[in-house]
Amino acid sequence: MVVKFSIATTEKWKDKDPVTEWHNIVAFGKLAEICSEYLKKGSLVYVEGKIQTRSWDDKEGKKRFKTEILINTMKMLDKKKGNGKGEHDADGDEEAPF
């Protein structure tokens, strides 16, 4: 299974406007299943992985590039609804803790 989604990071300074960047995230296997089931729009999440840029030629023959983060670790930072417990985490090497 493969799941692709975007996350935003925002840097804030006292004397400047905030700067937000969007990052393309790709997860595979069990980690992809966990991401698709538990992450929703607006979820707070920590991801870790490697950056990969790929290229292709579009229909007009123009070279296109896309940079993605292929994640191997993901931690959900939102508080779990219902029982009030805090952080949950999952990575590509372990079973889901839920």
C-alpha positions in Angstrom: 0.0 0.0 0.0 1.1 3.5 -0.8 -0.3 6.7 0.7 0.6 10.3 -0.4 -0.4 13.4 1.5 0.9 16.9 2.2 2.0 18.6 5.4 2.6 22.2 6.2 5.4 23.7 8.3 5.3 27.3 9.5 8.1 29.4 10.8 7.3 32.4 12.9 9.5 35.3 13.9 8.7 38.3 16.1 9.6 40.9 13.5 8.5 39.1 10.3 5.4 37.5 8.8 5.1 33.7 9.2 6.3 31.6 6.3 4.5 28.4 5.5 5.9 25.6 3.2 4.1 22.5 2.0 5.8 19.1 1.8 4.8 16.1 -0.2 4.9 12.9 2.0 4.9 9.3 0.8 4.4 6.3 3.1 4.5 2.6 2.2 3.2 -0.7 3.7 1.9 -0.9 7.3 2.9 2.7 7.9 0.8 3.8 4.9 -2.2 1.9 6.3 -1.8 3.6 9.7 -1.5 7.0 8.1 -4.6 6.5 5.9 -6.7 5.3 8.9 -5.7 7.7 11.6 -4.5 11.0 10.0 -7.1 13.5 9.0 -6.9 17.0 7.6 -5.4 19.3 10.3 -3.8 16.5 12.3 -0.6 17.4 14.1 2.1 14.9 13.0 5.8 14.4 13.2 7.4 12.6 10.2 10.9 11.4 9.5 12.4 9.9 6.4 14.5 10.7 3.3 14.1 13.3 0.7 13.8 12.2 -2.9 13.4 14.2 -6.1 12.1 12.6 -9.2 11.8 13.9 -12.7 9.7 13.1 -15.8 8.8 14.7 -19.1 5.2 16.0 -19.4 3.0 15.7 -22.4 4.6 18.8 -24.0 8.1 17.4 -23.4 8.9 19.8 -20.6 11.0 18.4 -17.7 9.1 18.3 -14.4 10.4 17.7 -10.9 8.8 16.6 -7.7 10.4 16.5 -4.3 8.9 14.1 -1.7 9.7 12.9 1.8 9.6 9.1 1.9 8.8 8.5 5.5 9.9 5.6 7.8 8.6 7.1 11.1 5.4 8.9 11.9 4.2 10.2 15.3 0.7 11.5 15.8 0.9 14.5 18.1 -2.9 15.2 18.5 -4.4 14.1 21.8 -6.5 10.9 21.3 -10.2 11.7 21.6 -12.2 9.9 24.2 -9.7 8.7 26.8 -7.5 11.8 27.1 -4.3 9.9 26.5 -1.5 11.8 24.8 0.8 11.0 22.0 0.7 7.9 19.8 3.4 6.8 17.5 4.0 4.3 14.7 6.8 3.6 12.4 7.5 1.3 9.6 9.2 -1.4 11.7 6.6 -1.9 14.4 2.9 -2.9 14.7 0.4 -0.2 15.3 0.0 0.6 19.0 -3.7 1.0 18.7 
